[in-house]
C-alpha cells in the first residue's frame, strides 16, 4: 500500500503523470478528510495531496461540497449542490470539441 500510494509517490518525487484534476471533498467526511498524524504537513490529506500535486507540476482544484460520508456508507448525492455542474464546467474547459 505504501509503495503504490499516490500521495507518497508525489512526496518521493517520482515521475508521475499530472493531468488537470479536480477533487470534490465532502465537508465532515471522515474517510479522506483527516490529518495524518505521521505527516509534518499542517493541513488535512486533501490539502496535502493538492500541494504535492502542484509541486509536481500538476493543475488541480480542491472543491468542498456539503456531503458528509462515513466509512461503509455512500454519500447522499442530493446534498452536493451544484457539484455536477462544476464538474462538467471543469471538463468542458479542458477538452476541445471537434466539429
DAKA-V889079 format. One line per field, one symbol per residue. ss: DSSP state (2 for helix, 1 for strand, 0 for the rest). phi: phi as a letter, one per 20 degrees, with the letter a starting at -180 (. if undefined). psi: psi as a letter, one per 30 degrees, with the letter a starting at -180 (. if undefined). A space follows every 50 residues. Layout:
ss=???
phi=???
psi=???
This chain:
ss=00000222222000000000111111000000000000000000222222 2222200001111110000000000022200022222222222200000
phi=.ffefgfffffemffcfcfgbccecffmeefcebeffeeeffeeggffff fffffenedbcddecebfbcgncffeffdemegffffffffffdddeed
psi=eeegjeeeeefghljlkilklkjkkkkgjfefilkjffkfkfaleeeeee eeeeegglkkkjkklijlklkfklljffgfbgeeeeeeeeeefflkkk.
